[in-house]
Amino acid sequence: MALVQEAGDSDWWANHANGRSGPLPANVVRFDRLEEVAIDDFAAVLWISRRVMPAALAARLAGRCVTYRPPA
């Protein structure tokens, strides 16, 4: 799974209320921008962003993307 974090606190994994430690699971690959993801290499994308989905990617990600909009 591609995890794309463009907004929000970047230390959420280590500072989660459950006290997680260590790296993200091996099946999660983190990116800073949606455009960095080789879409065809991932079955799913978790996109953490406040921006609108780029039109060029919307159709390619249909049914495979969950968008989370963190508070400002």
Secondary structure by P-SEA (a helix, b strand, c coil): cbbbbccccccccccccccccccccccbbbbcccccccccccccccccccccccccccccccccbbbbbccc
